[in-house]
Amino acid sequence: MAKEPETKHGIFSKPLPTILDDIETATIDARKAADEARTAGEKAAAEVMKSLRKLFLKMAKDITEELSEGKK
């Protein structure tokens, strides 16, 4: 009984246009994921800036009050 040759890589059994379609699909998915990650990063940075802005405004208010009390 003759043994059938084993294919080491399943990709060789696919036609080239199918492989190219798979690559294109993967590329589209990667671009979408990158866009989502960028958007999430921008939102996170905006939230951090809001927190820092609140902190600095509170610090400025506290310092102003301290200086005003020192003049009395």
Predicted model as a PDB file, atoms N, CA, C, CB and O in Angstrom, pLDDT in the B-factor column:
MODEL        1                                                                  
ATOM      1  N   MET A   1       0.837  -1.160   0.000  1.00 52.00           N  
ATOM      2  CA  MET A   1       0.000   0.000   0.000  1.00 52.00           C  
ATOM      3  C   MET A   1       0.896   1.242   0.000  1.00 52.00           C  
ATOM      4  CB  MET A   1      -0.960  -0.012   1.211  1.00 52.00           C  
ATOM      5  O   MET A   1       1.764   1.381   0.861  1.00 52.00           O  
ATOM      6  N   ALA A   2       0.689   2.130  -0.951  1.00 57.00           N  
ATOM      7  CA  ALA A   2       1.519   3.327  -1.062  1.00 57.00           C  
ATOM      8  C   ALA A   2       1.020   4.385  -0.087  1.00 57.00           C  
ATOM      9  CB  ALA A   2       1.511   3.875  -2.512  1.00 57.00           C  
ATOM     10  O   ALA A   2      -0.176   4.646   0.039  1.00 57.00           O  
ATOM     11  N   LYS A   3       1.973   4.970   0.581  1.00 61.00           N  
ATOM     12  CA  LYS A   3       1.649   5.993   1.555  1.00 61.00           C  
ATOM     13  C   LYS A   3       1.551   7.346   0.838  1.00 61.00           C  
ATOM     14  CB  LYS A   3       2.712   6.033   2.694  1.00 61.00           C  
ATOM     15  O   LYS A   3       2.425   7.703   0.049  1.00 61.00           O  
ATOM     16  N   GLU A   4       0.473   8.094   1.123  1.00 59.00           N  
ATOM     17  CA  GLU A   4       0.315   9.401   0.481  1.00 59.00           C  
ATOM     18  C   GLU A   4       1.290  10.385   1.122  1.00 59.00           C  
ATOM     19  CB  GLU A   4      -1.159   9.916   0.601  1.00 59.00           C  
ATOM     20  O   GLU A   4       1.497  10.361   2.335  1.00 59.00           O  
ATOM     21  N   PRO A   5       1.885  11.249   0.302  1.00 57.00           N  
ATOM     22  CA  PRO A   5       2.826  12.226   0.873  1.00 57.00           C  
ATOM     23  C   PRO A   5       2.090  13.221   1.779  1.00 57.00           C  
ATOM     24  CB  PRO A   5       3.575  12.985  -0.259  1.00 57.00           C  
ATOM     25  O   PRO A   5       1.011  13.717   1.453  1.00 57.00           O  
ATOM     26  N   GLU A   6       2.705  13.484   2.902  1.00 62.00           N  
ATOM     27  CA  GLU A   6       2.105  14.423   3.849  1.00 62.00           C  
ATOM     28  C   GLU A   6       2.521  15.835   3.469  1.00 62.00           C  
ATOM     29  CB  GLU A   6       2.526  14.097   5.313  1.00 62.00           C  
ATOM     30  O   GLU A   6       3.671  16.085   3.109  1.00 62.00           O  
ATOM     31  N   THR A   7       1.577  16.740   3.555  1.00 60.00           N  
ATOM     32  CA  THR A   7       1.929  18.136   3.316  1.00 60.00           C  
ATOM     33  C   THR A   7       2.335  18.754   4.645  1.00 60.00           C  
ATOM     34  CB  THR A   7       0.741  18.924   2.666  1.00 60.00           C  
ATOM     35  O   THR A   7       1.626  18.648   5.645  1.00 60.00           O  
ATOM     36  N   LYS A   8       3.484  19.396   4.629  1.00 68.00           N  
ATOM     37  CA  LYS A   8       3.994  19.994   5.864  1.00 68.00           C  
ATOM     38  C   LYS A   8       3.227  21.259   6.211  1.00 68.00           C  
ATOM     39  CB  LYS A   8       5.488  20.304   5.735  1.00 68.00           C  
ATOM     40  O   LYS A   8       3.008  21.563   7.383  1.00 68.00           O  
ATOM     41  N   HIS A   9       2.827  21.985   5.195  1.00 70.00           N  
ATOM     42  CA  HIS A   9       2.140  23.249   5.421  1.00 70.00           C  
ATOM     43  C   HIS A   9       0.810  23.234   4.673  1.00 70.00           C  
ATOM     44  CB  HIS A   9       3.016  24.449   4.968  1.00 70.00           C  
ATOM     45  O   HIS A   9       0.771  23.054   3.456  1.00 70.00           O  
ATOM     46  N   GLY A  10      -0.268  23.423   5.413  1.00 72.00           N  
ATOM     47  CA  GLY A  10      -1.593  23.419   4.818  1.00 72.00           C  
ATOM     48  C   GLY A  10      -1.817  24.570   3.868  1.00 72.00           C  
ATOM     49  O   GLY A  10      -2.713  24.521   3.024  1.00 72.00           O  
ATOM     50  N   ILE A  11      -1.006  25.613   3.999  1.00 69.00           N  
ATOM     51  CA  ILE A  11      -1.185  26.780   3.148  1.00 69.00           C  
ATOM     52  C   ILE A  11      -0.925  26.449   1.675  1.00 69.00           C  
ATOM     53  CB  ILE A  11      -0.263  27.904   3.604  1.00 69.00           C  
ATOM     54  O   ILE A  11      -1.465  27.101   0.781  1.00 69.00           O  
ATOM     55  N   PHE A  12      -0.104  25.443   1.435  1.00 74.00           N  
ATOM     56  CA  PHE A  12       0.203  25.076   0.056  1.00 74.00           C  
ATOM     57  C   PHE A  12      -0.988  24.426  -0.652  1.00 74.00           C  
ATOM     58  CB  PHE A  12       1.392  24.134   0.027  1.00 74.00           C  
ATOM     59  O   PHE A  12      -1.005  24.305  -1.877  1.00 74.00           O  
ATOM     60  N   SER A  13      -1.964  24.020   0.123  1.00 82.00           N  
ATOM     61  CA  SER A  13      -3.130  23.387  -0.484  1.00 82.00           C  
ATOM     62  C   SER A  13      -4.177  24.418  -0.920  1.00 82.00           C  
ATOM     63  CB  SER A  13      -3.753  22.397   0.494  1.00 82.00           C  
ATOM     64  O   SER A  13      -5.135  24.078  -1.614  1.00 82.00           O  
ATOM     65  N   LYS A  14      -3.990  25.677  -0.511  1.00 85.00           N  
ATOM     66  CA  LYS A  14      -4.933  26.733  -0.880  1.00 85.00           C  
ATOM     67  C   LYS A  14      -4.469  27.420  -2.159  1.00 85.00           C  
ATOM     68  CB  LYS A  14      -5.080  27.766   0.265  1.00 85.00           C  
ATOM     69  O   LYS A  14      -3.268  27.556  -2.388  1.00 85.00           O  
ATOM     70  N   PRO A  15      -5.400  27.847  -2.985  1.00 89.00           N  
ATOM     71  CA  PRO A  15      -5.013  28.615  -4.167  1.00 89.00           C  
ATOM     72  C   PRO A  15      -4.577  30.025  -3.760  1.00 89.00           C  
ATOM     73  CB  PRO A  15      -6.182  28.680  -5.179  1.00 89.00           C  
ATOM     74  O   PRO A  15      -5.026  30.554  -2.744  1.00 89.00           O  
ATOM     75  N   LEU A  16      -3.714  30.613  -4.551  1.00 89.00           N  
ATOM     76  CA  LEU A  16      -3.146  31.920  -4.234  1.00 89.00           C  
ATOM     77  C   LEU A  16      -4.206  33.006  -4.033  1.00 89.00           C  
ATOM     78  CB  LEU A  16      -2.204  32.337  -5.329  1.00 89.00           C  
ATOM     79  O   LEU A  16      -4.083  33.783  -3.086  1.00 89.00           O  
ATOM     80  N   PRO A  17      -5.235  33.097  -4.872  1.00 91.00           N  
ATOM     81  CA  PRO A  17      -6.246  34.138  -4.623  1.00 91.00           C  
ATOM     82  C   PRO A  17      -6.920  34.018  -3.256  1.00 91.00           C  
ATOM     83  CB  PRO A  17      -7.303  34.087  -5.700  1.00 91.00           C  
ATOM     84  O   PRO A  17      -7.254  35.030  -2.640  1.00 91.00           O  
ATOM     85  N   THR A  18      -7.118  32.800  -2.784  1.00 91.00           N  
ATOM     86  CA  THR A  18      -7.709  32.599  -1.464  1.00 91.00           C  
ATOM     87  C   THR A  18      -6.757  33.084  -0.379  1.00 91.00           C  
ATOM     88  CB  THR A  18      -8.059  31.118  -1.247  1.00 91.00           C  
ATOM     89  O   THR A  18      -7.178  33.709   0.594  1.00 91.00           O  
ATOM     90  N   ILE A  19      -5.492  32.795  -0.550  1.00 89.00           N  
ATOM     91  CA  ILE A  19      -4.482  33.255   0.414  1.00 89.00           C  
ATOM     92  C   ILE A  19      -4.451  34.775   0.440  1.00 89.00           C  
ATOM     93  CB  ILE A  19      -3.080  32.692   0.061  1.00 89.00           C  
ATOM     94  O   ILE A  19      -4.398  35.378   1.512  1.00 89.00           O  
ATOM     95  N   LEU A  20      -4.483  35.395  -0.727  1.00 93.00           N  
ATOM     96  CA  LEU A  20      -4.461  36.857  -0.790  1.00 93.00           C  
ATOM     97  C   LEU A  20      -5.712  37.456  -0.154  1.00 93.00           C  
ATOM     98  CB  LEU A  20      -4.336  37.325  -2.242  1.00 93.00           C  
ATOM     99  O   LEU A  20      -5.631  38.495   0.501  1.00 93.00           O  
ATOM    100  N   ASP A  21      -6.852  36.825  -0.334  1.00 95.00           N  
ATOM    101  CA  ASP A  21      -8.082  37.286   0.306  1.00 95.00           C  
ATOM    102  C   ASP A  21      -7.966  37.195   1.827  1.00 95.00           C  
ATOM    103  CB  ASP A  21      -9.286  36.464  -0.187  1.00 95.00           C  
ATOM    104  O   ASP A  21      -8.403  38.093   2.546  1.00 95.00           O  
ATOM    105  N   ASP A  22      -7.377  36.109   2.306  1.00 94.00           N  
ATOM    106  CA  ASP A  22      -7.177  35.948   3.749  1.00 94.00           C  
ATOM    107  C   ASP A  22      -6.260  37.039   4.294  1.00 94.00           C  
ATOM    108  CB  ASP A  22      -6.591  34.558   4.061  1.00 94.00           C  
ATOM    109  O   ASP A  22      -6.506  37.586   5.368  1.00 94.00           O  
ATOM    110  N   ILE A  23      -5.216  37.347   3.556  1.00 95.00           N  
ATOM    111  CA  ILE A  23      -4.287  38.399   3.979  1.00 95.00           C  
ATOM    112  C   ILE A  23      -4.995  39.752   4.002  1.00 95.00           C  
ATOM    113  CB  ILE A  23      -3.058  38.452   3.040  1.00 95.00           C  
ATOM    114  O   ILE A  23      -4.814  40.539   4.931  1.00 95.00           O  
ATOM    115  N   GLU A  24      -5.794  40.013   2.986  1.00 97.00           N  
ATOM    116  CA  GLU A  24      -6.529  41.283   2.930  1.00 97.00           C  
ATOM    117  C   GLU A  24      -7.502  41.397   4.104  1.00 97.00           C  
ATOM    118  CB  GLU A  24      -7.293  41.408   1.591  1.00 97.00           C  
ATOM    119  O   GLU A  24      -7.618  42.457   4.719  1.00 97.00           O  
ATOM    120  N   THR A  25      -8.192  40.316   4.406  1.00 97.00           N  
ATOM    121  CA  THR A  25      -9.124  40.313   5.538  1.00 97.00           C  
ATOM    122  C   THR A  25      -8.381  40.564   6.849  1.00 97.00           C  
ATOM    123  CB  THR A  25      -9.887  38.974   5.607  1.00 97.00           C  
ATOM    124  O   THR A  25      -8.839  41.336   7.691  1.00 97.00           O  
ATOM    125  N   ALA A  26      -7.245  39.912   7.013  1.00 97.00           N  
ATOM    126  CA  ALA A  26      -6.449  40.109   8.228  1.00 97.00           C  
ATOM    127  C   ALA A  26      -5.954  41.550   8.328  1.00 97.00           C  
ATOM    128  CB  ALA A  26      -5.255  39.138   8.253  1.00 97.00           C  
ATOM    129  O   ALA A  26      -5.911  42.118   9.419  1.00 97.00           O  
ATOM    130  N   THR A  27      -5.586  42.134   7.206  1.00 98.00           N  
ATOM    131  CA  THR A  27      -5.123  43.519   7.191  1.00 98.00           C  
ATOM    132  C   THR A  27      -6.240  44.472   7.594  1.00 98.00           C  
ATOM    133  CB  THR A  27      -4.591  43.890   5.806  1.00 98.00           C  
ATOM    134  O   THR A  27      -6.020  45.401   8.371  1.00 98.00           O  
ATOM    135  N   ILE A  28      -7.424  44.242   7.071  1.00 98.00           N  
ATOM    136  CA  ILE A  28      -8.576  45.083   7.422  1.00 98.00           C  
ATOM    137  C   ILE A  28      -8.868  44.975   8.919  1.00 98.00           C  
ATOM    138  CB  ILE A  28      -9.827  44.675   6.596  1.00 98.00           C  
ATOM    139  O   ILE A  28      -9.126  45.981   9.580  1.00 98.00           O  
ATOM    140  N   ASP A  29      -8.827  43.765   9.442  1.00 98.00           N  
ATOM    141  CA  ASP A  29      -9.074  43.559  10.871  1.00 98.00           C  
ATOM    142  C   ASP A  29      -8.007  44.260  11.719  1.00 98.00           C  
ATOM    143  CB  ASP A  29      -9.106  42.052  11.195  1.00 98.00           C  
ATOM    144  O   ASP A  29      -8.318  44.857  12.750  1.00 98.00           O  
ATOM    145  N   ALA A  30      -6.754  44.182  11.279  1.00 98.00           N  
ATOM    146  CA  ALA A  30      -5.666  44.818  12.021  1.00 98.00           C  
ATOM    147  C   ALA A  30      -5.820  46.341  12.014  1.00 98.00           C  
ATOM    148  CB  ALA A  30      -4.303  44.418  11.423  1.00 98.00           C  
ATOM    149  O   ALA A  30      -5.597  46.992  13.035  1.00 98.00           O  
ATOM    150  N   ARG A  31      -6.198  46.904  10.874  1.00 98.00           N  
ATOM    151  CA  ARG A  31      -6.409  48.356  10.806  1.00 98.00           C  
ATOM    152  C   ARG A  31      -7.554  48.784  11.712  1.00 98.00           C  
ATOM    153  CB  ARG A  31      -6.694  48.794   9.361  1.00 98.00           C  
ATOM    154  O   ARG A  31      -7.465  49.806  12.393  1.00 98.00           O  
ATOM    155  N   LYS A  32      -8.622  48.007  11.720  1.00 98.00           N  
ATOM    156  CA  LYS A  32      -9.773  48.321  12.571  1.00 98.00           C  
ATOM    157  C   LYS A  32      -9.367  48.269  14.049  1.00 98.00           C  
ATOM    158  CB  LYS A  32     -10.944  47.334  12.296  1.00 98.00           C  
ATOM    159  O   LYS A  32      -9.739  49.144  14.831  1.00 98.00           O  
ATOM    160  N   ALA A  33      -8.613  47.253  14.418  1.00 98.00           N  
ATOM    161  CA  ALA A  33      -8.160  47.120  15.810  1.00 98.00           C  
ATOM    162  C   ALA A  33      -7.244  48.281  16.191  1.00 98.00           C  
ATOM    163  CB  ALA A  33      -7.427  45.774  16.017  1.00 98.00           C  
ATOM    164  O   ALA A  33      -7.324  48.801  17.304  1.00 98.00           O  
ATOM    165  N   ALA A  34      -6.375  48.686  15.267  1.00 98.00           N  
ATOM    166  CA  ALA A  34      -5.484  49.811  15.541  1.00 98.00           C  
ATOM    167  C   ALA A  34      -6.274  51.104  15.716  1.00 98.00           C  
ATOM    168  CB  ALA A  34      -4.458  49.967  14.413  1.00 98.00           C  
ATOM    169  O   ALA A  34      -5.960  51.905  16.596  1.00 98.00           O  
ATOM    170  N   ASP A  35      -7.287  51.314  14.892  1.00 97.00           N  
ATOM    171  CA  ASP A  35      -8.129  52.503  15.033  1.00 97.00           C  
ATOM    172  C   ASP A  35      -8.866  52.509  16.367  1.00 97.00           C  
ATOM    173  CB  ASP A  35      -9.134  52.582  13.883  1.00 97.00           C  
ATOM    174  O   ASP A  35      -8.963  53.543  17.027  1.00 97.00           O  
ATOM    175  N   GLU A  36      -9.381  51.356  16.756  1.00 98.00           N  
ATOM    176  CA  GLU A  36     -10.082  51.259  18.041  1.00 98.00           C  
ATOM    177  C   GLU A  36      -9.126  51.514  19.206  1.00 98.00           C  
ATOM    178  CB  GLU A  36     -10.739  49.874  18.192  1.00 98.00           C  
ATOM    179  O   GLU A  36      -9.494  52.173  20.179  1.00 98.00           O  
ATOM    180  N   ALA A  37      -7.912  51.000  19.111  1.00 98.00           N  
ATOM    181  CA  ALA A  37      -6.926  51.210  20.173  1.00 98.00           C  
ATOM    182  C   ALA A  37      -6.540  52.688  20.257  1.00 98.00           C  
ATOM    183  CB  ALA A  37      -5.669  50.339  19.927  1.00 98.00           C  
ATOM    184  O   ALA A  37      -6.396  53.233  21.352  1.00 98.00           O  
ATOM    185  N   ARG A  38      -6.374  53.335  19.103  1.00 98.00           N  
ATOM    186  CA  ARG A  38      -6.027  54.754  19.088  1.00 98.00           C  
ATOM    187  C   ARG A  38      -7.144  55.579  19.712  1.00 98.00           C  
ATOM    188  CB  ARG A  38      -5.749  55.231  17.650  1.00 98.00           C  
ATOM    189  O   ARG A  38      -6.884  56.485  20.504  1.00 98.00           O  
ATOM    190  N   THR A  39      -8.389  55.267  19.357  1.00 98.00           N  
ATOM    191  CA  THR A  39      -9.531  55.984  19.908  1.00 98.00           C  
ATOM    192  C   THR A  39      -9.614  55.795  21.422  1.00 98.00           C  
ATOM    193  CB  THR A  39     -10.829  55.511  19.242  1.00 98.00           C  
ATOM    194  O   THR A  39      -9.861  56.749  22.158  1.00 98.00           O  
ATOM    195  N   ALA A  40      -9.409  54.576  21.875  1.00 98.00           N  
ATOM    196  CA  ALA A  40      -9.439  54.301  23.315  1.00 98.00           C  
ATOM    197  C   ALA A  40      -8.320  55.057  24.026  1.00 98.00           C  
ATOM    198  CB  ALA A  40      -9.313  52.785  23.583  1.00 98.00           C  
ATOM    199  O   ALA A  40      -8.525  55.583  25.120  1.00 98.00           O  
ATOM    200  N   GLY A  41      -7.150  55.112  23.418  1.00 98.00           N  
ATOM    201  CA  GLY A  41      -6.033  55.849  24.003  1.00 98.00           C  
ATOM    202  C   GLY A  41      -6.317  57.339  24.091  1.00 98.00           C  
ATOM    203  O   GLY A  41      -5.983  57.983  25.085  1.00 98.00           O  
ATOM    204  N   GLU A  42      -6.934  57.885  23.052  1.00 98.00           N  
ATOM    205  CA  GLU A  42      -7.280  59.306  23.060  1.00 98.00           C  
ATOM    206  C   GLU A  42      -8.312  59.610  24.140  1.00 98.00           C  
ATOM    207  CB  GLU A  42      -7.811  59.735  21.689  1.00 98.00           C  
ATOM    208  O   GLU A  42      -8.218  60.634  24.816  1.00 98.00           O  
ATOM    209  N   LYS A  43      -9.290  58.731  24.305  1.00 98.00           N  
ATOM    210  CA  LYS A  43     -10.302  58.936  25.347  1.00 98.00           C  
ATOM    211  C   LYS A  43      -9.658  58.868  26.735  1.00 98.00           C  
ATOM    212  CB  LYS A  43     -11.432  57.881  25.225  1.00 98.00           C  
ATOM    213  O   LYS A  43      -9.971  59.674  27.611  1.00 98.00           O  
ATOM    214  N   ALA A  44      -8.768  57.913  26.925  1.00 98.00           N  
ATOM    215  CA  ALA A  44      -8.095  57.773  28.219  1.00 98.00           C  
ATOM    216  C   ALA A  44      -7.242  59.006  28.511  1.00 98.00           C  
ATOM    217  CB  ALA A  44      -7.222  56.499  28.243  1.00 98.00           C  
ATOM    218  O   ALA A  44      -7.223  59.495  29.640  1.00 98.00           O  
ATOM    219  N   ALA A  45      -6.542  59.505  27.503  1.00 98.00           N  
ATOM    220  CA  ALA A  45      -5.719  60.696  27.690  1.00 98.00           C  
ATOM    221  C   ALA A  45      -6.584  61.906  28.034  1.00 98.00           C  
ATOM    222  CB  ALA A  45      -4.892  60.978  26.430  1.00 98.00           C  
ATOM    223  O   ALA A  45      -6.197  62.726  28.867  1.00 98.00           O  
ATOM    224  N   ALA A  46      -7.744  62.024  27.403  1.00 98.00           N  
ATOM    225  CA  ALA A  46      -8.648  63.133  27.703  1.00 98.00           C  
ATOM    226  C   ALA A  46      -9.137  63.061  29.148  1.00 98.00           C  
ATOM    227  CB  ALA A  46      -9.846  63.127  26.737  1.00 98.00           C  
ATOM    228  O   ALA A  46      -9.245  64.090  29.815  1.00 98.00           O  
ATOM    229  N   GLU A  47      -9.429  61.867  29.633  1.00 98.00           N  
ATOM    230  CA  GLU A  47      -9.873  61.705  31.020  1.00 98.00           C  
ATOM    231  C   GLU A  47      -8.760  62.068  31.997  1.00 98.00           C  
ATOM    232  CB  GLU A  47     -10.341  60.264  31.269  1.00 98.00           C  
ATOM    233  O   GLU A  47      -9.016  62.700  33.023  1.00 98.00           O  
ATOM    234  N   VAL A  48      -7.534  61.676  31.688  1.00 98.00           N  
ATOM    235  CA  VAL A  48      -6.402  62.012  32.547  1.00 98.00           C  
ATOM    236  C   VAL A  48      -6.219  63.525  32.577  1.00 98.00           C  
ATOM    237  CB  VAL A  48      -5.107  61.312  32.055  1.00 98.00           C  
ATOM    238  O   VAL A  48      -5.968  64.097  33.638  1.00 98.00           O  
ATOM    239  N   MET A  49      -6.340  64.176  31.430  1.00 98.00           N  
ATOM    240  CA  MET A  49      -6.192  65.628  31.378  1.00 98.00           C  
ATOM    241  C   MET A  49      -7.285  66.316  32.199  1.00 98.00           C  
ATOM    242  CB  MET A  49      -6.232  66.118  29.920  1.00 98.00           C  
ATOM    243  O   MET A  49      -7.016  67.319  32.861  1.00 98.00           O  
ATOM    244  N   LYS A  50      -8.503  65.796  32.165  1.00 97.00           N  
ATOM    245  CA  LYS A  50      -9.578  66.366  32.989  1.00 97.00           C  
ATOM    246  C   LYS A  50      -9.214  66.275  34.466  1.00 97.00           C  
ATOM    247  CB  LYS A  50     -10.920  65.639  32.723  1.00 97.00           C  
ATOM    248  O   LYS A  50      -9.382  67.236  35.217  1.00 97.00           O  
ATOM    249  N   SER A  51      -8.718  65.120  34.873  1.00 97.00           N  
ATOM    250  CA  SER A  51      -8.344  64.922  36.277  1.00 97.00           C  
ATOM    251  C   SER A  51      -7.214  65.858  36.682  1.00 97.00           C  
ATOM    252  CB  SER A  51      -7.931  63.466  36.522  1.00 97.00           C  
ATOM    253  O   SER A  51      -7.249  66.459  37.756  1.00 97.00           O  
ATOM    254  N   LEU A  52      -6.215  65.978  35.821  1.00 98.00           N  
ATOM    255  CA  LEU A  52      -5.096  66.878  36.124  1.00 98.00           C  
ATOM    256  C   LEU A  52      -5.554  68.331  36.190  1.00 98.00           C  
ATOM    257  CB  LEU A  52      -3.989  66.728  35.073  1.00 98.00           C  
ATOM    258  O   LEU A  52      -5.115  69.089  37.054  1.00 98.00           O  
ATOM    259  N   ARG A  53      -6.434  68.710  35.278  1.00 97.00           N  
ATOM    260  CA  ARG A  53      -6.955  70.076  35.270  1.00 97.00           C  
ATOM    261  C   ARG A  53      -7.684  70.371  36.579  1.00 97.00           C  
ATOM    262  CB  ARG A  53      -7.899  70.291  34.067  1.00 97.00           C  
ATOM    263  O   ARG A  53      -7.484  71.432  37.171  1.00 97.00           O  
ATOM    264  N   LYS A  54      -8.530  69.442  37.038  1.00 97.00           N  
ATOM    265  CA  LYS A  54      -9.243  69.619  38.304  1.00 97.00           C  
ATOM    266  C   LYS A  54      -8.262  69.744  39.463  1.00 97.00           C  
ATOM    267  CB  LYS A  54     -10.205  68.447  38.550  1.00 97.00           C  
ATOM    268  O   LYS A  54      -8.430  70.588  40.343  1.00 97.00           O  
ATOM    269  N   LEU A  55      -7.239  68.898  39.454  1.00 97.00           N  
ATOM    270  CA  LEU A  55      -6.245  68.909  40.520  1.00 97.00           C  
ATOM    271  C   LEU A  55      -5.509  70.250  40.573  1.00 97.00           C  
ATOM    272  CB  LEU A  55      -5.245  67.764  40.326  1.00 97.00           C  
ATOM    273  O   LEU A  55      -5.353  70.838  41.643  1.00 97.00           O  
ATOM    274  N   PHE A  56      -5.058  70.730  39.405  1.00 97.00           N  
ATOM    275  CA  PHE A  56      -4.329  71.997  39.378  1.00 97.00           C  
ATOM    276  C   PHE A  56      -5.222  73.169  39.763  1.00 97.00           C  
ATOM    277  CB  PHE A  56      -3.734  72.232  37.996  1.00 97.00           C  
ATOM    278  O   PHE A  56      -4.765  74.092  40.437  1.00 97.00           O  
ATOM    279  N   LEU A  57      -6.485  73.149  39.349  1.00 97.00           N  
ATOM    280  CA  LEU A  57      -7.399  74.221  39.742  1.00 97.00           C  
ATOM    281  C   LEU A  57      -7.618  74.221  41.248  1.00 97.00           C  
ATOM    282  CB  LEU A  57      -8.741  74.079  39.013  1.00 97.00           C  
ATOM    283  O   LEU A  57      -7.677  75.281  41.871  1.00 97.00           O  
ATOM    284  N   LYS A  58      -7.739  73.038  41.832  1.00 97.00           N  
ATOM    285  CA  LYS A  58      -7.906  72.934  43.281  1.00 97.00           C  
ATOM    286  C   LYS A  58      -6.647  73.419  43.995  1.00 97.00           C  
ATOM    287  CB  LYS A  58      -8.228  71.480  43.690  1.00 97.00           C  
ATOM    288  O   LYS A  58      -6.727  74.125  45.000  1.00 97.00           O  
ATOM    289  N   MET A  59      -5.485  73.036  43.469  1.00 96.00           N  
ATOM    290  CA  MET A  59      -4.231  73.485  44.075  1.00 96.00           C  
ATOM    291  C   MET A  59      -4.117  75.005  43.999  1.00 96.00           C  
ATOM    292  CB  MET A  59      -3.023  72.821  43.380  1.00 96.00           C  
ATOM    293  O   MET A  59      -3.718  75.645  44.972  1.00 96.00           O  
ATOM    294  N   ALA A  60      -4.463  75.587  42.854  1.00 96.00           N  
ATOM    295  CA  ALA A  60      -4.385  77.041  42.695  1.00 96.00           C  
ATOM    296  C   ALA A  60      -5.341  77.733  43.667  1.00 96.00           C  
ATOM    297  CB  ALA A  60      -4.712  77.448  41.238  1.00 96.00           C  
ATOM    298  O   ALA A  60      -4.995  78.756  44.258  1.00 96.00           O  
ATOM    299  N   LYS A  61      -6.538  77.178  43.830  1.00 95.00           N  
ATOM    300  CA  LYS A  61      -7.512  77.752  44.763  1.00 95.00           C  
ATOM    301  C   LYS A  61      -6.982  77.675  46.184  1.00 95.00           C  
ATOM    302  CB  LYS A  61      -8.870  77.025  44.658  1.00 95.00           C  
ATOM    303  O   LYS A  61      -7.052  78.655  46.926  1.00 95.00           O  
ATOM    304  N   ASP A  62      -6.451  76.521  46.573  1.00 93.00           N  
ATOM    305  CA  ASP A  62      -5.915  76.350  47.920  1.00 93.00           C  
ATOM    306  C   ASP A  62      -4.754  77.303  48.179  1.00 93.00           C  
ATOM    307  CB  ASP A  62      -5.465  74.907  48.132  1.00 93.00           C  
ATOM    308  O   ASP A  62      -4.668  77.894  49.255  1.00 93.00           O  
ATOM    309  N   ILE A  63      -3.870  77.456  47.213  1.00 94.00           N  
ATOM    310  CA  ILE A  63      -2.721  78.355  47.377  1.00 94.00           C  
ATOM    311  C   ILE A  63      -3.198  79.794  47.491  1.00 94.00           C  
ATOM    312  CB  ILE A  63      -1.735  78.210  46.195  1.00 94.00           C  
ATOM    313  O   ILE A  63      -2.691  80.557  48.314  1.00 94.00           O  
ATOM    314  N   THR A  64      -4.168  80.166  46.673  1.00 93.00           N  
ATOM    315  CA  THR A  64      -4.704  81.532  46.714  1.00 93.00           C  
ATOM    316  C   THR A  64      -5.346  81.816  48.079  1.00 93.00           C  
ATOM    317  CB  THR A  64      -5.741  81.744  45.578  1.00 93.00           C  
ATOM    318  O   THR A  64      -5.168  82.897  48.640  1.00 93.00           O  
ATOM    319  N   GLU A  65      -6.088  80.845  48.603  1.00 92.00           N  
ATOM    320  CA  GLU A  65      -6.707  81.024  49.907  1.00 92.00           C  
ATOM    321  C   GLU A  65      -5.657  81.147  51.005  1.00 92.00           C  
ATOM    322  CB  GLU A  65      -7.649  79.865  50.208  1.00 92.00           C  
ATOM    323  O   GLU A  65      -5.793  81.963  51.917  1.00 92.00           O  
ATOM    324  N   GLU A  66      -4.616  80.336  50.911  1.00 90.00           N  
ATOM    325  CA  GLU A  66      -3.539  80.407  51.918  1.00 90.00           C  
ATOM    326  C   GLU A  66      -2.846  81.765  51.881  1.00 90.00           C  
ATOM    327  CB  GLU A  66      -2.503  79.284  51.686  1.00 90.00           C  
ATOM    328  O   GLU A  66      -2.570  82.359  52.924  1.00 90.00           O  
ATOM    329  N   LEU A  67      -2.569  82.249  50.678  1.00 89.00           N  
ATOM    330  CA  LEU A  67      -1.912  83.550  50.559  1.00 89.00           C  
ATOM    331  C   LEU A  67      -2.825  84.667  51.045  1.00 89.00           C  
ATOM    332  CB  LEU A  67      -1.490  83.808  49.110  1.00 89.00           C  
ATOM    333  O   LEU A  67      -2.355  85.632  51.648  1.00 89.00           O  
ATOM    334  N   SER A  68      -4.117  84.548  50.791  1.00 87.00           N  
ATOM    335  CA  SER A  68      -5.064  85.569  51.248  1.00 87.00           C  
ATOM    336  C   SER A  68      -5.147  85.586  52.759  1.00 87.00           C  
ATOM    337  CB  SER A  68      -6.451  85.328  50.649  1.00 87.00           C  
ATOM    338  O   SER A  68      -5.244  86.659  53.353  1.00 87.00           O  
ATOM    339  N   GLU A  69      -5.112  84.441  53.391  1.00 83.00           N  
ATOM    340  CA  GLU A  69      -5.160  84.375  54.853  1.00 83.00           C  
ATOM    341  C   GLU A  69      -3.880  84.912  55.465  1.00 83.00           C  
ATOM    342  CB  GLU A  69      -5.399  82.941  55.318  1.00 83.00           C  
ATOM    343  O   GLU A  69      -3.909  85.464  56.565  1.00 83.00           O  
ATOM    344  N   GLY A  70      -2.778  84.765  54.787  1.00 71.00           N  
ATOM    345  CA  GLY A  70      -1.493  85.259  55.297  1.00 71.00           C  
ATOM    346  C   GLY A  70      -1.425  86.770  55.307  1.00 71.00           C  
ATOM    347  O   GLY A  70      -0.702  87.343  56.122  1.00 71.00           O  
ATOM    348  N   LYS A  71      -2.155  87.434  54.428  1.00 71.00           N  
ATOM    349  CA  LYS A  71      -2.149  88.900  54.354  1.00 71.00           C  
ATOM    350  C   LYS A  71      -2.996  89.534  55.436  1.00 71.00           C  
ATOM    351  CB  LYS A  71      -2.639  89.357  53.001  1.00 71.00           C  
ATOM    352  O   LYS A  71      -2.819  90.715  55.736  1.00 71.00           O  
ATOM    353  N   LYS A  72      -3.915  88.784  56.035  1.00 63.00           N  
ATOM    354  CA  LYS A  72      -4.844  89.339  57.035  1.00 63.00           C  
ATOM    355  C   LYS A  72      -4.165  89.576  58.348  1.00 63.00           C  
ATOM    356  CB  LYS A  72      -6.024  88.420  57.241  1.00 63.00           C  
ATOM    357  O   LYS A  72      -4.799  90.039  59.296  1.00 63.00           O  
TER     358      LYS A  72                                                      
ENDMDL                                                                          
END                                                                             
